[in-house]
Amino acid sequence: MNRRTQLGTALVALAILLFILPALVPVQTVLTHDTTPRTFDNRAELESEGIEIIAYENMSERGQELYVNALESDGTYRVPSGQGAPEFEYLTGKERRAAFEENPNQRHGMVAIERPEENTLPRADEPFDREPRDTSRTEDQQRRQQVQRYDLMETSAGPPPLGAVSQLLRLAAALLAVIALGVGGYLLASN
């Protein structure tokens, strides 16, 4: 066997290993905390929508930390599975659909966090961009404060987004496997 054949065989073997490796090491589930802006007027409206309300002060330290991190990172914060907070419900898409079919009056995987009146928390993600109705400025400001008091957070479990490091490593392994297979195949075929 000449050197070219040995190198071609090694590259094909490497390609096969790189194709198999991602299947042996699956992507780990991540828990997502999403405070994307959604607006409700008050507590009664949230309760009528079936959204659980949790006062910020009553949350665990871990729950408070996750909420603040989500606010500070443009509304979305992800942690590895097992590092969530006990007060949040982490459902996959399939589990969320099953829970909705069982109880359609409740919004599973979504909580409203009641912010303290005087706080140093980052700004809530809840927008107040509706046109003011025919009310005085004082009433408009009171309504704005009410909307900003409740911040919705949706929690879920699932694979990381395609831009995550774990997903990019899998893509890089597949790309490297294709290149190794092509070069190795060329070297073997050219003998």
C-alpha positions in Angstrom: 0.0 0.0 0.0 1.5 3.3 -1.0 1.3 6.5 1.0 -1.6 8.0 -1.0 -3.8 4.9 -0.4 -3.0 5.0 3.3 -3.9 8.7 3.6 -7.1 8.2 1.6 -8.1 5.3 3.8 -7.4 7.3 6.9 -9.4 10.3 5.7 -12.4 8.0 4.8 -12.2 6.4 8.3 -12.1 9.9 9.8 -15.2 10.9 7.8 -17.1 7.9 9.0 -16.2 8.6 12.6 -17.2 12.3 12.2 -20.6 11.2 10.7 -21.2 8.8 13.6 -19.9 11.0 16.5 -22.8 13.5 16.6 -25.3 10.6 16.7 -23.5 9.2 19.8 -23.4 12.5 21.6 -26.9 14.0 21.3 -27.6 17.7 21.9 -28.6 18.4 25.4 -32.0 20.0 26.2 -31.9 23.6 27.3 -34.5 25.5 29.4 -35.6 28.7 27.8 -36.9 31.8 29.7 -38.5 34.2 27.3 -39.8 37.6 28.4 -40.8 38.7 24.9 -43.2 41.7 25.1 -46.9 40.9 25.4 -49.3 43.2 27.0 -52.3 42.7 29.4 -54.0 45.5 31.2 -54.3 44.1 34.8 -54.3 41.2 37.1 -58.0 40.3 36.4 -57.2 40.1 32.6 -54.2 37.8 33.3 -56.3 35.5 35.5 -59.1 35.4 33.0 -56.5 34.2 30.4 -55.4 31.4 32.7 -52.0 32.8 33.4 -50.4 32.0 36.8 -49.3 35.2 38.6 -46.2 35.0 40.9 -45.0 37.9 43.0 -41.3 38.6 42.5 -40.7 38.6 46.2 -42.3 35.1 46.5 -39.9 33.6 43.9 -36.9 31.5 44.8 -33.5 33.1 44.5 -32.9 30.9 41.4 -36.2 32.1 39.9 -35.4 35.7 40.5 -31.9 35.2 39.0 -33.3 33.6 35.9 -35.9 36.4 35.5 -33.4 39.2 35.9 -31.0 37.4 33.5 -33.7 37.2 30.9 -34.5 40.9 31.2 -30.8 41.8 30.9 -30.2 39.6 27.8 -32.8 41.1 25.5 -35.7 38.9 26.7 -34.3 35.4 26.2 -32.1 33.4 28.6 -31.2 29.7 28.3 -29.7 27.3 30.9 -28.9 23.6 30.7 -31.5 21.1 31.7 -31.7 20.7 35.5 -30.7 24.4 36.2 -34.2 25.9 36.1 -36.3 27.2 39.0 -39.0 25.2 40.8 -41.8 27.8 40.2 -41.5 27.5 36.4 -43.1 24.8 34.3 -40.7 23.6 31.6 -42.7 21.8 28.8 -41.6 20.6 25.4 -43.9 21.6 22.5 -45.5 18.1 22.6 -46.2 18.3 26.3 -47.6 21.9 25.9 -50.1 20.7 23.3 -51.1 17.7 25.5 -51.6 20.0 28.5 -53.6 22.5 26.4 -55.9 19.7 25.2 -56.4 18.5 28.8 -57.1 22.0 30.1 -57.6 24.7 27.4 -58.4 27.4 30.0 -54.9 27.6 31.3 -51.8 28.9 29.6 -49.2 26.2 30.3 -45.5 27.2 30.5 -46.4 30.9 31.0 -46.3 33.0 34.2 -46.8 36.6 34.9 -44.3 38.1 37.3 -45.7 40.8 39.5 -43.0 43.3 40.0 -42.7 45.2 43.3 -43.9 48.8 43.1 -40.5 50.2 44.2 -37.7 48.1 42.6 -34.3 48.3 41.0 -35.1 45.5 38.5 -34.2 46.0 34.9 -37.0 47.6 32.8 -40.0 45.2 32.2 -40.3 43.9 28.6 -44.1 44.7 28.6 -44.7 47.5 26.1 -47.1 50.3 26.4 -47.4 51.5 22.9 -51.1 51.7 22.5 -52.6 55.0 21.7 -54.1 56.7 24.8 -57.8 56.7 24.9 -59.8 59.9 25.6 -58.5 60.0 29.2 -56.4 62.5 31.1 -52.6 62.1 31.3 -52.9 61.0 34.9 -55.2 58.0 34.0 -52.9 57.2 31.1 -49.8 57.1 33.4 -51.7 54.9 35.9 -52.6 52.5 33.2 -49.0 52.5 32.0 -47.8 51.6 35.5 -50.4 48.8 35.7 -49.2 47.2 32.4 -45.6 47.6 33.4 -46.2 45.9 36.8 -46.9 42.4 35.3 -44.2 41.0 33.0 -45.0 37.8 31.2 -42.4 35.0 30.9 -42.8 31.9 28.8 -40.7 28.9 29.8 -40.0 25.8 27.7 -37.6 22.9 27.3 -36.1 21.8 24.0 -33.1 21.7 21.8 -30.8 24.8 21.7 -31.3 27.1 18.7 -29.2 26.4 15.5 -26.7 29.2 16.4 -25.8 27.6 19.7 -22.2 26.3 20.2 -23.4 22.7 20.5 -25.3 22.9 17.2 -22.4 24.7 15.5 -20.0 21.9 16.6 -22.3 19.3 15.1 -22.4 21.2 11.9 -18.6 21.7 11.8 -18.2 17.9 12.4 -20.5 17.1 9.5 -18.8 19.6 7.2 -15.3 18.3 8.1 -16.6 14.7 7.5 -17.8 15.7 4.0 -14.5 17.3 3.1 -12.5 14.3 4.5 -14.7 11.9 2.6 -14.3 13.8 -0.6 -10.5 14.1 -0.3 -10.1 10.6 0.9 -12.3 9.2 -1.9 -10.3 11.2 -4.5 -7.0 9.9 -3.2 -8.3 6.3 -3.2 -9.9 6.6 -6.7 -6.8 8.3 -8.2 -4.6 5.2 -7.5 
